[in-house]
Amino acid sequence: MDRITVRIKKVREGAILPLYGSEYAAGADLCACTEEAEIRFAPGETRMIPTGLAAEIPAGFVGLIYARSGIATKRGLAPANKVGVIDSDYRGEILVSLHNHSGEVQSIQQSERIAQLVIAPYLAAEFVEADTLEDTVRGAGGFGSTGRK
């Protein structure tokens, strides 16, 4: 399996480096690094949770922050923006915008695994204005239009 090097700096005491849960895991777990032992979330509340980490993601790659399936499905805690994006030129602390989608008060503990980080390559596009676009079978069909027969 190919690997790239991502330099990580701990910017808070007690920060935990991202860790893969299994040999073939795509996402490395990110842990909460807070001053409080427990952070509580009211139903519908969003909180910015620090990880205590900053990263040097290589050019041509992006860090994508996804939900951890366990706390998302069992407790309703998932990134508010669905997928967080860490650009390769960002050097600040990685924060996870965690939202309580459940109808009950939820909490996370200091050092708890709260999200997962996937490092992925990307292509930068050159956007060129055009007067026409190539026709397709779908055309301008909107949401759900590809399922029609």
N, C-alpha and C positions, 0 to 999 in steps of 0.2 A: 504494500500500500504506500502510495506517495505521501510525503509529509512536507509541509513548509514550516519555517520557523517564525513564530510570532512572539516578539519580545513583550513581556508583561512587567509592569512596575506596580508594586504595592504602594498605594497612596494613603492607606489607613492601617492602623494597628489591627491585627487579627484577620486581615484579608486572606482569602484562600484562592490559590491559583485554579483556573478552570481545569476540570478533571473529566475525562471520558469514563462513562460507567461500564463500558464493555469494549472489547477489541474492535468491533466494527461500528460503534456508535458514531453517528454523523455530528451530533451536538455534544459539546463539553458543558458540564453543569457550571452555572454561575451561582455563587452563594451570597446571601445577604451579609453585609458588613456594616452594622449600625451601632450607635451608642446605646440604644435601648436593647434589653434582653428580649422583648417581644414588641411587635408592631401589630396593632389591631386595625382592621378595616371594616367600616360600616358597610351595609349593603349599598352597592353602587359607587363606593368611594374608590378613588385612584390615589396612590401614593408613589412618590419617586423613591425607590429603594437603592441605596448605594451598594456597590460591590467591593469598594476599596481598591479597585484595579484600574489601571490605564494600559492601553495596548498600542503597540506599533505594528499595525497590520500592513503587510507589504503592498506596494503599488500594484494595481491590477486585481486586488482582492478586496472583499468587503466582509465585515462581521455582521451576521444576521442574528438577532435575538428572538428566539421563539419560546413559546410556552413549554413548560414541562407537563407532560400529559397527566401525571399523577395529581398534582395540585390543581391543574386546570379542570379536569373532569370530576374529581372527587370533592374539591373545595371551591371551585369557581374562581380561582385566582389565576389570572393570565395577563400578559402584556396588554395594556389599554390600546396601543396602536397596532395590535395584532402581530406585526413584525417590526422590531427595531432595526435601524440601520446604523452601523458604525463605519464611517468612511475611513480610508487609509490615511488621511491627513489629520484625523482627530486624535488629540493626545490627552484629552481630559478624562475624568473618572467615568467609568461605564456605570450608568444608572439604568435601572429597570423600572419602567412606568407600569406598576402592577395594579390591576383593577379587580375589584370584587364583583363578579357577575352573579353571585348567589344572593339569596334573600336573607342570609344570616350573617352575623358578625363573624369574621374570619381573622386569623392571626398567623404571623410567621415569626419564627425564632431567629435570633442571631445565629449566623453560620448555616441557616437552612438553605437547601438548594431551591432557587426561585425561578430559574429560567435556564435555557440552554443556548450556547453560542455556536453557530456554524460559520466557518470561514469558507467563502466561496469565491471563485473567479468571476469577473464580470467583463463585459465589453462596453466601452464608452461609444456612444453613437454620435454621428455628425447629422444634425437635423437640417434637412434641406427643404425649403418651401417648394411646393409643386402645384401646378394648375389642375392636374388630373392625377388619378391613382389607377393602377391596374385593376380591372374588373375581376371579381371572384364569384363563385356560386353563391356564397353567403351574402355578398353585397353589404348593405347597411343594416342587416338583421341585428337586432339588439339582444338584450339579456334573455337567455333561454332559447334563442332562435335556432341554435344548432341541433336541438333535439326534435325539431319538426320533421315530419315525413311527408 
